[in-house]
């Protein structure tokens, strides 16, 4: 997935009640500051982005949502239980995407129903 795009369509439709498991790798540069880097687990310095989609999660971390529901932080090896049915999207928890570079490779497994 490209770190300059707010949401990436996984092409996966999930059903309410299913568990979605994420296994992500890669790295991103979150600004022009060479030390401002992240993995799917979040910023290497632990910083947060005030206007990021998941404000309590670390900047640069992997987030996910189903349909238009609120996103959640999933990190490099997280999971979520779908509370609604719909298309699964993944994104980067950052408030300004235009200066990002790098990518995450995300494997998704859907379990149940």
FENMO-V764769 format. One record per run of one state. SS is the DSSP state (~ for helix, > for strand, _ for the rest). FROM is the first residue (numbers start at 0). LEN is the number of residues. Records with the same first field share a line. If there is no record, write none. Layout:
BEGIN
SS = FROM-LEN ; FROM-LEN
END
This chain:
BEGIN
_ = 0-1 ; 2-5 ; 14-4 ; 29-7 ; 39-2 ; 43-18 ; 66-5 ; 73-5 ; 81-4 ; 92-8 ; 111-2
> = 1-1 ; 7-7 ; 18-11 ; 36-3 ; 41-2 ; 61-5 ; 71-2 ; 78-3 ; 85-7 ; 100-11
END
